[in-house]
Amino acid sequence: VQLQASGGGLVQAGGSLRLSCAASGRPFSRDAMGWFRQGPGKEREFVAAISRSGGNTAYADSVKGRFTISRDNAKNTVYLQMDSLKPGDTAVYSCASRPSILSSPLKTTSGDYTDWGQGTKVTVSS
């Protein structure tokens, strides 16, 4: 599957951005989706995940209450709404997918995902 992330940019602390990730090449509704990020000098870390139907979501503690993951299976797109952004959110954000069965628990480890997009850069200024 091919994944194309977009929506990154420069924003002031306290601001908002919405990232999008468009998928193609495999029936989108069969995949659970995740967002990960890698900040300057840091390792890649989990941000959020969403189930095939969108009914289940999971978040890293650092973004819980500020970020919202959602998906539109008709548009083959997953979103990450980021509010109350902080300088510590500065990173390259990548979307990832993994085929899953309906009852499969959400995964928060990058190694559990099979396909990755190229990443979109988010910079939050103080």
KOLNU-487438 format. One record per residue: residue number from 0; residue in one letter; x, y, z of N, C-alpha, C in turn. Coordinates in steps of 0.001 Angstrom, whole numbers, plus 500000, padded with zeros to 6 digits. Layout:
REM KOLNU-487438
+-----+------+--------+--------+--------+--------+--------+--------+--------+--------+--------+
: seq : type :    npx :    npy :    npz :   capx :   capy :   capz :    cpx :    cpy :    cpz :
+-----+------+--------+--------+--------+--------+--------+--------+--------+--------+--------+
: NUM :    A :      X :      Y :      Z :      X :      Y :      Z :      X :      Y :      Z :
...
+-----+------+--------+--------+--------+--------+--------+--------+--------+--------+--------+
END
This chain:
REM KOLNU-487438
+-----+------+--------+--------+--------+--------+--------+--------+--------+--------+--------+
: seq : type :    npx :    npy :    npz :   capx :   capy :   capz :    cpx :    cpy :    cpz :
+-----+------+--------+--------+--------+--------+--------+--------+--------+--------+--------+
:   0 :    V : 500850 : 498825 : 500000 : 500000 : 500000 : 500000 : 500891 : 501232 : 500000 :
:   1 :    Q : 500434 : 502275 : 499334 : 501174 : 503539 : 499306 : 500473 : 504541 : 500221 :
:   2 :    L : 501269 : 505235 : 500998 : 500743 : 506207 : 501949 : 501380 : 507564 : 501687 :
:   3 :    Q : 500565 : 508601 : 501632 : 501038 : 509951 : 501355 : 500550 : 510879 : 502445 :
:   4 :    A : 501471 : 511330 : 503289 : 501120 : 512239 : 504382 : 501284 : 513685 : 503938 :
:   5 :    S : 500431 : 514542 : 504489 : 500492 : 515966 : 504185 : 499924 : 516743 : 505351 :
:   6 :    G : 500112 : 518079 : 505300 : 499507 : 518942 : 506297 : 500457 : 519521 : 507315 :
:   7 :    G : 501712 : 519125 : 507272 : 502668 : 519673 : 508208 : 502986 : 521130 : 507911 :
:   8 :    G : 503706 : 521756 : 508833 : 504083 : 523145 : 508646 : 504604 : 523751 : 509920 :
:   9 :    L : 504706 : 525072 : 509904 : 505180 : 525830 : 511054 : 503997 : 526471 : 511753 :
:  10 :    V : 503922 : 526289 : 513059 : 502813 : 526838 : 513828 : 503334 : 527296 : 515190 :
:  11 :    Q : 502697 : 528307 : 515744 : 503092 : 528783 : 517067 : 502529 : 527868 : 518153 :
:  12 :    A : 503191 : 527870 : 519271 : 502702 : 527092 : 520409 : 501265 : 527502 : 520732 :
:  13 :    G : 500454 : 526499 : 521013 : 499041 : 526735 : 521270 : 498172 : 526625 : 520030 :
:  14 :    G : 498793 : 526571 : 518881 : 498062 : 526489 : 517627 : 497651 : 525063 : 517278 :
:  15 :    S : 497076 : 524935 : 516077 : 496545 : 523646 : 515622 : 497002 : 523338 : 514204 :
:  16 :    L : 497074 : 522063 : 513910 : 497316 : 521580 : 512564 : 496529 : 520293 : 512375 :
:  17 :    R : 496163 : 520008 : 511141 : 495545 : 518723 : 510831 : 496376 : 518026 : 509772 :
:  18 :    L : 496871 : 516875 : 510107 : 497607 : 516057 : 509163 : 496656 : 515084 : 508476 :
:  19 :    S : 496964 : 514801 : 507216 : 496202 : 513827 : 506451 : 497143 : 512766 : 505906 :
:  20 :    C : 496609 : 511579 : 505712 : 497387 : 510494 : 505118 : 496466 : 509742 : 504162 :
:  21 :    A : 496755 : 509872 : 502881 : 495953 : 509213 : 501858 : 496583 : 507877 : 501490 :
:  22 :    A : 495751 : 506850 : 501422 : 496230 : 505494 : 501150 : 495720 : 504999 : 499805 :
:  23 :    S : 496513 : 504151 : 499176 : 496103 : 503508 : 497929 : 496820 : 502172 : 497809 :
:  24 :    G : 496249 : 501297 : 497003 : 496902 : 500032 : 496707 : 496371 : 498820 : 497428 :
:  25 :    R : 495571 : 499027 : 498450 : 494968 : 497908 : 499180 : 493672 : 498445 : 499791 :
:  26 :    P : 492630 : 497622 : 499887 : 491386 : 498121 : 500503 : 491649 : 498753 : 501857 :
:  27 :    F : 491422 : 500040 : 501942 : 491789 : 500827 : 503120 : 491105 : 500318 : 504375 :
:  28 :    S : 489853 : 499899 : 504223 : 489084 : 499500 : 505404 : 489592 : 498213 : 506044 :
:  29 :    R : 490545 : 497534 : 505429 : 491117 : 496322 : 506008 : 492305 : 496615 : 506915 :
:  30 :    D : 492743 : 497876 : 506923 : 493963 : 498233 : 507657 : 493680 : 499055 : 508904 :
:  31 :    A : 494341 : 498694 : 509990 : 494447 : 499609 : 511108 : 495530 : 500624 : 510750 :
:  32 :    M : 495413 : 501829 : 511268 : 496334 : 502900 : 510916 : 496962 : 503507 : 512157 :
:  33 :    G : 498161 : 504021 : 511986 : 498837 : 504664 : 513105 : 499608 : 505888 : 512654 :
:  34 :    W : 499846 : 506773 : 513593 : 500729 : 507918 : 513393 : 501900 : 507771 : 514372 :
:  35 :    F : 503076 : 508023 : 513855 : 504298 : 508023 : 514661 : 505035 : 509330 : 514388 :
:  36 :    R : 505957 : 509673 : 515250 : 506747 : 510883 : 515030 : 508182 : 510661 : 515487 :
:  37 :    Q : 509062 : 511430 : 514876 : 510476 : 511402 : 515258 : 510969 : 512826 : 515366 :
:  38 :    G : 511257 : 513246 : 516590 : 511760 : 514580 : 516825 : 513264 : 514659 : 516629 :
:  39 :    P : 513801 : 515865 : 516590 : 515249 : 516050 : 516394 : 516054 : 515328 : 517476 :
:  40 :    G : 516933 : 514441 : 517052 : 517766 : 513709 : 517989 : 517052 : 512674 : 518818 :
:  41 :    K : 515822 : 512361 : 518438 : 515037 : 511398 : 519214 : 514710 : 510167 : 518381 :
:  42 :    E : 514312 : 509114 : 519061 : 513851 : 507929 : 518360 : 512386 : 508100 : 517951 :
:  43 :    R : 511995 : 507303 : 516979 : 510597 : 507326 : 516553 : 509709 : 506881 : 517714 :
:  44 :    E : 508571 : 507559 : 517871 : 507656 : 507211 : 518952 : 506221 : 507162 : 518454 :
:  45 :    F : 505452 : 506355 : 519116 : 504033 : 506209 : 518813 : 503281 : 507480 : 519190 :
:  46 :    V : 502317 : 507844 : 518352 : 501463 : 508995 : 518636 : 500011 : 508558 : 518827 :
:  47 :    A : 499458 : 507885 : 517808 : 498051 : 507492 : 517865 : 497791 : 506352 : 516903 :
:  48 :    A : 496729 : 505603 : 517176 : 496318 : 504504 : 516300 : 494804 : 504446 : 516241 :
:  49 :    I : 494304 : 503868 : 515158 : 492862 : 503756 : 514978 : 492544 : 502430 : 514300 :
:  50 :    S : 491454 : 501823 : 514705 : 491061 : 500531 : 514174 : 490488 : 500662 : 512768 :
:  51 :    R : 490234 : 499535 : 512153 : 489709 : 499513 : 510784 : 488440 : 500327 : 510630 :
:  52 :    S : 487553 : 500191 : 511552 : 486260 : 500880 : 511452 : 486307 : 502297 : 512007 :
:  53 :    G : 487340 : 502586 : 512765 : 487417 : 503885 : 513437 : 486799 : 503878 : 514821 :
:  54 :    G : 486282 : 502728 : 515222 : 485598 : 502662 : 516499 : 486511 : 502634 : 517707 :
:  55 :    N : 487741 : 502217 : 517512 : 488712 : 502171 : 518605 : 489914 : 503043 : 518286 :
:  56 :    T : 490378 : 503775 : 519278 : 491551 : 504625 : 519123 : 492467 : 504469 : 520331 :
:  57 :    A : 493730 : 504819 : 520131 : 494708 : 504791 : 521209 : 495664 : 505957 : 521026 :
:  58 :    Y : 496143 : 506496 : 522151 : 497012 : 507667 : 522097 : 498188 : 507502 : 523056 :
:  59 :    A : 499291 : 508109 : 522689 : 500395 : 508245 : 523625 : 499971 : 509198 : 524730 :
:  60 :    D : 500474 : 508974 : 525922 : 500106 : 509831 : 527047 : 500460 : 511289 : 526768 :
:  61 :    S : 501517 : 511523 : 526033 : 501998 : 512879 : 525794 : 501059 : 513696 : 524912 :
:  62 :    V : 500174 : 513047 : 524177 : 499277 : 513775 : 523280 : 497810 : 513596 : 523645 :
:  63 :    K : 497531 : 512752 : 524609 : 496144 : 512466 : 524984 : 495448 : 513748 : 525415 :
:  64 :    G : 494265 : 513963 : 524873 : 493505 : 515165 : 525190 : 493808 : 516339 : 524287 :
:  65 :    R : 494875 : 516228 : 523486 : 495243 : 517316 : 522572 : 495138 : 516889 : 521105 :
:  66 :    F : 495419 : 515625 : 520829 : 495385 : 515113 : 519464 : 494186 : 514181 : 519294 :
:  67 :    T : 493651 : 514160 : 518070 : 492541 : 513263 : 517744 : 492811 : 512578 : 516414 :
:  68 :    I : 492784 : 511272 : 516429 : 492933 : 510508 : 515190 : 491549 : 510111 : 514688 :
:  69 :    S : 491367 : 510175 : 513382 : 490103 : 509782 : 512781 : 490378 : 509259 : 511383 :
:  70 :    R : 489369 : 508670 : 510774 : 489540 : 508152 : 509420 : 488236 : 508269 : 508655 :
:  71 :    D : 488390 : 508362 : 507338 : 487250 : 508365 : 506428 : 487516 : 507255 : 505418 :
:  72 :    N : 486886 : 506115 : 505618 : 487160 : 504967 : 504747 : 486669 : 505194 : 503322 :
:  73 :    A : 485697 : 506055 : 503153 : 485215 : 506362 : 501800 : 486253 : 507167 : 501019 :
:  74 :    K : 487098 : 507905 : 501744 : 488133 : 508712 : 501106 : 489519 : 508104 : 501241 :
:  75 :    N : 489600 : 506915 : 501835 : 490898 : 506241 : 502024 : 491906 : 507142 : 502727 :
:  76 :    T : 491456 : 507831 : 503746 : 492302 : 508819 : 504409 : 492171 : 508720 : 505926 :
:  77 :    V : 493315 : 508868 : 506582 : 493341 : 508966 : 508035 : 493857 : 510355 : 508391 :
:  78 :    Y : 493339 : 510904 : 509487 : 493675 : 512259 : 509894 : 494261 : 512261 : 511309 :
:  79 :    L : 495029 : 513304 : 511570 : 495498 : 513561 : 512924 : 495284 : 515041 : 513206 :
:  80 :    Q : 494267 : 515341 : 513995 : 494002 : 516713 : 514412 : 494856 : 517003 : 515634 :
:  81 :    M : 495690 : 518015 : 515539 : 496611 : 518354 : 516618 : 496277 : 519738 : 517139 :
:  82 :    D : 495851 : 519817 : 518382 : 495498 : 521076 : 519026 : 496436 : 521339 : 520198 :
:  83 :    S : 496439 : 522578 : 520651 : 497280 : 522975 : 521789 : 498713 : 522491 : 521605 :
:  84 :    L : 499239 : 522753 : 520448 : 500576 : 522258 : 520123 : 501637 : 522899 : 521009 :
:  85 :    K : 502658 : 522094 : 521289 : 503768 : 522527 : 522128 : 505080 : 522382 : 521337 :
:  86 :    P : 506102 : 523137 : 521717 : 507392 : 522971 : 521019 : 507884 : 521531 : 521027 :
:  87 :    G : 507567 : 520790 : 522069 : 507973 : 519390 : 522150 : 507291 : 518488 : 521142 :
:  88 :    D : 506270 : 519011 : 520455 : 505598 : 518237 : 519402 : 506333 : 518347 : 518069 :
:  89 :    T : 507349 : 519177 : 518007 : 508121 : 519333 : 516781 : 508737 : 518001 : 516374 :
:  90 :    A : 508443 : 517564 : 515151 : 508897 : 516255 : 514690 : 508477 : 516050 : 513245 :
:  91 :    V : 509005 : 514994 : 512664 : 508477 : 514501 : 511394 : 507439 : 513439 : 511727 :
:  92 :    Y : 506236 : 513659 : 511242 : 505121 : 512757 : 511526 : 504896 : 511829 : 510332 :
:  93 :    S : 504811 : 510549 : 510619 : 504609 : 509548 : 509574 : 503377 : 508715 : 509882 :
:  94 :    C : 502654 : 508375 : 508829 : 501530 : 507467 : 508992 : 501963 : 506057 : 508604 :
:  95 :    A : 501295 : 505089 : 509149 : 501636 : 503697 : 508905 : 500373 : 502861 : 508903 :
:  96 :    S : 500432 : 501735 : 508230 : 499263 : 500857 : 508137 : 499652 : 499415 : 508423 :
:  97 :    R : 498666 : 498651 : 508842 : 498864 : 497229 : 509050 : 497549 : 496507 : 508814 :
:  98 :    P : 497572 : 495459 : 507959 : 496346 : 494678 : 507790 : 495942 : 494092 : 509134 :
:  99 :    S : 494671 : 494095 : 509419 : 494242 : 493581 : 510716 : 492864 : 492955 : 510597 :
: 100 :    I : 492561 : 492060 : 511521 : 491215 : 491511 : 511606 : 490380 : 492426 : 512490 :
: 101 :    L : 489093 : 492289 : 512402 : 488197 : 493225 : 513092 : 488438 : 493281 : 514585 :
: 102 :    S : 488753 : 492173 : 515203 : 488907 : 492136 : 516656 : 490340 : 492378 : 517105 :
: 103 :    S : 491221 : 492707 : 516192 : 492630 : 492859 : 516537 : 492847 : 494076 : 517432 :
: 104 :    P : 493628 : 493917 : 518498 : 493917 : 495079 : 519345 : 494813 : 496071 : 518613 :
: 105 :    L : 494711 : 497324 : 518995 : 495541 : 498354 : 518390 : 497006 : 498168 : 518787 :
: 106 :    K : 497890 : 498473 : 517867 : 499319 : 498309 : 518091 : 499991 : 499668 : 518239 :
: 107 :    T : 500940 : 499730 : 519152 : 501646 : 500987 : 519410 : 503132 : 500893 : 519121 :
: 108 :    T : 503568 : 499788 : 518573 : 504974 : 499582 : 518260 : 505178 : 499682 : 516760 :
: 109 :    S : 506183 : 500436 : 516341 : 506391 : 500670 : 514911 : 506624 : 499372 : 514145 :
: 110 :    G : 507242 : 498387 : 514785 : 507527 : 497124 : 514108 : 506295 : 496323 : 513744 :
: 111 :    D : 505159 : 496679 : 514324 : 503907 : 495979 : 514017 : 503244 : 496496 : 512746 :
: 112 :    Y : 503748 : 497585 : 512196 : 503166 : 498193 : 510992 : 503976 : 497796 : 509769 :
: 113 :    T : 503273 : 497536 : 508676 : 503922 : 496984 : 507495 : 504242 : 498015 : 506419 :
: 114 :    D : 503502 : 499100 : 506378 : 503687 : 500096 : 505322 : 503758 : 501487 : 505936 :
: 115 :    W : 504623 : 502317 : 505349 : 504878 : 503640 : 505907 : 504827 : 504708 : 504825 :
: 116 :    G : 504338 : 505888 : 505205 : 504412 : 507043 : 504342 : 505733 : 507761 : 504524 :
: 117 :    Q : 505939 : 508821 : 503753 : 507231 : 509494 : 503733 : 507420 : 510488 : 504863 :
: 118 :    G : 506370 : 510869 : 505549 : 506488 : 511805 : 506657 : 506219 : 513239 : 506251 :
: 119 :    T : 505689 : 513998 : 507198 : 505464 : 515420 : 507006 : 505977 : 516139 : 508256 :
: 120 :    K : 506688 : 517255 : 508037 : 507372 : 517923 : 509136 : 506461 : 518918 : 509831 :
: 121 :    V : 506458 : 518858 : 511146 : 505707 : 519794 : 511978 : 506705 : 520519 : 512874 :
: 122 :    T : 506667 : 521843 : 512822 : 507538 : 522655 : 513663 : 506672 : 523582 : 514499 :
: 123 :    V : 506830 : 523506 : 515807 : 506060 : 524336 : 516722 : 507016 : 525315 : 517384 :
: 124 :    S : 506788 : 526595 : 517145 : 507655 : 527631 : 517711 : 507103 : 528126 : 519044 :
: 125 :    S : 508009 : 528536 : 519914 : 507577 : 529010 : 521238 : 507305 : 530496 : 521240 :
+-----+------+--------+--------+--------+--------+--------+--------+--------+--------+--------+
END
